[in-house]
Amino acid sequence: MPNTIPECSADTDLDEMYRLLDAAGCLVVHDMAGADEITAVRTELDAHMAAAAVKADDPKEFYPGHTRRVIALMHRSPAMRELMMHPTIGQLNDRHLLGNCKKWQLNVGAALEIGPGARDQILHREENLFPYWEPPRPNLILATMWAMSDFTADNGGTQLVPGSHRWDGDRVATPDEVVRAEMPAGSVLVWLGGTLHGGGANITADEWRYGVVLTYTLGWLRQEENQFLSIPLADVLALPADVRMRLGFDRDYGDGLGFYDPSVLLNETR
């Protein structure tokens, strides 16, 4: 496997796009969000990001210091909800996940600003959330990172290990196998749940790298972020049905998981 992250444009044929993603375990798709969309997301999250604590680094912690993190994005950013429903990402999720479920759902959303002095995060797999299978696992998760600013190798560009989605769990990546994602704002980094990755070190003097991670998982798995507590129910009921389904406020079609009585739900929220 070449030690590179493949790249393509947003109008690339979906078969080719998924072929590149499946082969390398990661892919950068350019021109997925315009300047107006980026501005809207940043504006909607600005106060929350400004209030986020920036801690000193503890090398024993999974999450590096010198970083701002904001969650509950589906409540805080309508513009991010729109990007969550992007049709290209939806089609890639269909290709990757529907073989193992009737529907897929948002797993977690977080806005991340990596500041100067942040260290490399430990390499990990999104699918480590579900240790009941040994790597390489069945397709459980597809992950995306939306670039709200330019990503470079120096300012915290995400680390990835192309091809590692096919490795056994005990294989450790060597330094020469790790690649850092470099992409302009508006691009999306997509990677498979089995691909080794981690936030990158920021060795610049004054650049903050801004990205939004959205991951998706099978409809019958527990979500990493509890969307039922991250967005008020009244707001959920005001959303279109397809958005509610994507957030997990629906049952896994055909399997009966998550059933409820809609009349009780509506009566109790009046």
Residue pairs with C-beta under 8 A, 6 or more apart in sequence:
1 23
1 24
1 162
1 163
2 24
2 162
3 162
3 176
3 177
3 179
4 24
4 162
4 179
5 24
5 26
5 27
5 28
5 160
5 162
5 179
5 181
5 189
6 20
6 21
6 23
6 24
6 26
6 27
6 28
7 27
7 28
7 29
7 30
7 183
8 16
8 17
8 20
8 27
8 28
8 29
8 30
9 29
9 30
9 31
10 29
10 30
10 31
10 32
10 88
12 29
14 88
14 91
14 92
14 95
17 27
17 29
17 88
17 92
18 92
18 95
18 96
20 27
21 27
21 92
21 96
21 190
21 191
21 192
22 96
22 192
24 162
24 163
25 160
25 161
25 162
25 163
25 164
25 165
25 166
25 191
25 192
25 194
25 195
26 160
26 162
26 181
26 189
26 190
26 191
26 192
26 195
26 197
27 189
27 190
27 191
28 181
28 183
28 187
28 188
28 189
28 190
29 88
29 187
29 188
29 190
30 183
30 184
30 186
30 187
31 186
31 187
32 86
32 88
32 146
32 186
32 187
32 188
33 41
33 83
33 146
33 185
33 186
33 188
34 186
35 186
37 79
37 82
37 83
37 186
38 148
38 185
38 186
40 77
40 78
40 79
41 77
41 79
41 80
41 83
41 111
41 146
41 148
41 212
42 148
42 210
44 76
44 77
44 78
44 79
44 80
45 70
45 73
45 76
45 77
45 80
45 111
48 70
48 76
48 111
49 68
49 70
49 111
49 113
52 68
52 69
52 70
52 113
53 68
54 65
54 66
54 67
54 68
54 115
55 65
55 66
56 65
56 66
57 64
57 65
57 66
57 117
57 118
57 119
58 65
59 119
62 121
62 122
62 124
63 69
63 121
64 114
64 118
64 119
64 120
64 121
64 199
64 201
65 117
65 118
65 119
66 114
66 115
66 116
66 117
66 118
66 202
67 112
67 113
67 114
67 115
67 118
67 199
68 111
68 112
68 113
68 115
68 208
69 110
69 111
69 112
70 76
70 110
70 111
71 108
71 109
71 110
71 111
71 225
71 230
72 109
72 230
72 231
73 80
73 81
73 109
73 110
73 111
73 212
73 214
74 80
74 81
74 84
74 106
74 109
74 227
74 230
74 231
74 247
75 230
75 231
75 232
75 235
80 109
80 111
80 212
80 214
81 239
81 243
83 146
83 212
83 214
84 106
84 109
84 214
84 243
84 246
85 242
85 243
85 246
89 144
89 188
89 190
89 214
89 216
92 142
92 190
93 104
93 142
93 216
94 104
96 139
96 142
96 192
97 104
97 139
97 140
97 142
97 216
97 217
97 218
98 104
99 139
100 138
100 139
100 140
100 218
101 218
101 219
101 220
101 252
102 219
102 252
102 253
102 254
102 255
103 219
103 245
103 250
103 252
103 253
104 142
104 216
104 217
104 218
104 219
105 216
105 217
105 218
105 219
105 223
105 245
105 246
105 247
105 248
106 214
106 215
106 216
106 223
106 225
106 227
106 246
106 247
106 248
107 126
107 141
107 215
107 216
107 217
107 221
107 223
107 224
107 225
108 213
108 214
108 215
108 223
108 224
108 225
109 212
109 213
109 214
109 215
109 225
110 212
110 213
110 225
111 148
111 210
111 211
111 212
112 199
112 210
112 211
112 212
112 213
113 208
113 209
113 210
114 155
114 156
114 199
114 200
114 202
114 208
114 209
114 211
115 202
115 208
116 202
116 203
116 204
116 205
116 206
116 207
116 208
117 202
118 156
118 199
118 201
118 202
119 201
120 159
120 198
120 199
120 200
120 201
121 159
121 198
121 199
121 200
122 198
123 159
123 161
123 173
123 178
123 196
123 197
123 198
124 196
124 197
124 198
125 135
125 164
125 193
125 194
125 195
125 196
125 197
126 141
126 143
126 191
126 193
126 194
126 195
126 197
126 215
127 133
127 135
127 137
127 140
127 141
127 193
127 194
129 141
129 224
130 137
130 140
130 221
133 140
134 168
134 169
135 167
135 168
135 169
135 194
136 165
136 166
136 167
136 168
136 194
137 193
137 194
139 192
139 193
140 193
140 217
140 218
140 221
141 192
141 193
141 215
141 216
141 217
142 190
142 191
142 192
142 193
142 215
142 216
143 190
143 191
143 192
143 193
143 197
143 213
143 214
143 215
143 216
144 188
144 189
144 190
144 191
144 213
144 214
144 215
144 216
145 158
145 181
145 188
145 189
145 191
145 211
145 212
145 213
146 188
146 211
146 212
146 213
146 214
147 183
147 184
147 185
147 186
147 187
147 188
147 189
147 210
147 211
148 185
148 210
148 211
148 212
149 185
149 208
149 209
149 210
149 211
150 183
150 184
150 185
150 209
151 157
151 158
151 181
151 182
151 183
151 184
151 187
151 189
151 209
151 211
152 180
152 182
152 207
152 209
153 180
153 182
153 200
154 202
154 203
154 204
154 207
155 200
155 202
155 203
155 204
155 207
155 208
155 209
156 199
156 200
156 201
156 202
156 209
157 180
157 181
157 182
157 183
157 200
157 209
158 180
158 181
158 189
158 197
158 198
158 199
158 200
158 211
159 178
159 179
159 180
159 181
159 197
159 198
159 199
159 200
160 178
160 179
160 180
160 181
160 189
160 191
160 195
160 196
160 197
161 173
161 177
161 178
161 179
161 195
161 196
161 197
162 177
162 179
162 195
163 177
164 171
164 173
164 177
164 194
164 195
164 196
165 192
165 193
165 194
165 195
166 194
167 196
173 196
180 200
181 189
181 200
183 189
191 197
193 215
193 217
200 209
202 208
202 209
215 224
217 223
217 224
219 248
219 252
219 253
219 257
220 252
220 255
220 257
223 248
227 247
227 248
227 249
228 248
228 249
231 247
233 269
234 269
236 244
236 247
236 249
237 244
237 265
237 266
237 269
239 247
244 250
248 258
250 258
251 257
251 258
251 259
251 260
252 258
